[in-house]
């Protein structure tokens, strides 16, 4: 992402909008600029801000006059008045940033928008997490901190040593060069992303040990890790996982509940899924 | 996508109080189909889901690929600074669904969610339906509706560099967009503006909601959080 200096009027509206704090007003040029190393190409500034398409010269003149009289204009805080934010064409490896940061771009590996994972949301039809198993969703960089793949690899290599099973249909797993050792491709290790999810599975009885390992590993990385744990309920809709988490002292207040209302209805092809335009 | 899993509340504070205040105004129901399994007539199923939701007055609805019912506009003129249209447009969400996505409805009370779930059960859309809420409340809803839960996923909170996270009120607001599109700095700015009486909590909540690109930001809860933080009634 970049900011067009010919259009920017340094109103500052985009500065707090950036989830990574990568936008600032550069005093020497009087324009907003983006720190390319910190920018994760999430497109929040470009897509999230409303636009007016005003003439930059006119806006600058009005702002100078108002400033002269110490008037404080109280503009709408989510508008870029001159449409100055411009997406750039992204090449490898930078394109990885957008894939993991912009939720409106589907991941190539899974075809799923957002962070590219279905977790247990579709477990009623995919049966990914079976009885006796626990699914772990380890998300790096959330909330709002961001992460580099180098840190993610530190954890995936340690998890691989524990013998856990990485979910195959997962965007991070698709970028691994050696899944058995949790190794991620070398050329993206320094790329920063808004967040990425690693999904693993382990037998239910190993939940405390795996969670303790994740907690220990989290101390070694320069980001925040958010963890979700899932399980299949029994035929009456009860689960034992909540009690295990409670006994281990984890806060298990909020979560997602798959109601089991999904069932196979498609006849083999999904052509009907798309509206013909 | 785990966009609704880790919504911050004092239950997830590093030093959580012994009896955290329950969250009683944040219930999300969402639907997701799986390719080749139950995605036939997918668009109609998603539209039916959202139309059923609208009967129960959700505070937001959304399509993960297009946005929520209050969105940024690309065609504003300067009058927007004085006469901004803050109205939600749920029909736009429904009309623009065009394929694989996740659709969601956010409710600010248990009763509305429960009635919606009962209707969904009867509608038998065949796509996966999930509740994202306090787990006990979701279970109660399933029990009341005669549904045996299939699977459950618990958020167990945050670890690692939690020292660099913003303060609790900001986190409560910013984590209502799990994809991180509502930045902590913007949430802080909105809180300050409400505190300075430059904007109402209602307006500030709508500014933030526009950045949530899948429509799971809970406008009612955001208003409550800001009123509490700014000692407003």
Interface residues (C-beta under 8 A of the other chain):
Chain A: X15 X16 X17 X18 X19 X21 X42 X44 X47 X48 X49 X50 X51 X52 X53 X54 X74 X75 X76 X77 X78 X79 X101 X103 X104 X106 X111 X112 X113 X114 X115 X116 X117 X118 X119 X120 X121 X122 X123 X124 X125 X126 X129 X135 X137 X139 X141 X142 X143 X144 X145 X194 X195 X197 X211 X214 X215 X218 X219 X221 X222 X223 X224 X225 X226 X227 X228 X229 X230 X231 X232 X233 X235 X236 X237 X238 X239 X241 X242 X245 X250 X251 X252 X253 X254 X255 X256 X257 X258 X259 X260 X261 X262 X263 X264 X265 X266 X267 X268 X269 X270 X272 X273 X274 X275 X277
Chain B: X1 X2 X3 X4 X5 X6 X7 X8 X9 X11 X12 X16 X20 X23 X30 X32 X33 X34 X35 X36 X37 X38 X39 X40 X41 X42 X43 X64 X65 X66 X72 X73 X74 X75 X76 X77 X78 X80 X81 X84 X97 X98 X99 X100 X101 X102 X117 X120 X121 X124 X125 X126 X127 X128 X129 X130 X131 X132 X133 X134 X135 X138 X139 X142 X143 X147 X148 X149 X150 X151 X152 X153 X154 X155 X156 X157 X158 X159 X160 X161 X162 X164 X165 X166 X171 X174 X175 X178 X179 X180 X181 X183 X184 X185 X186 X188 X189 X190 X193 X198 X207 X210 X211 X213 X214
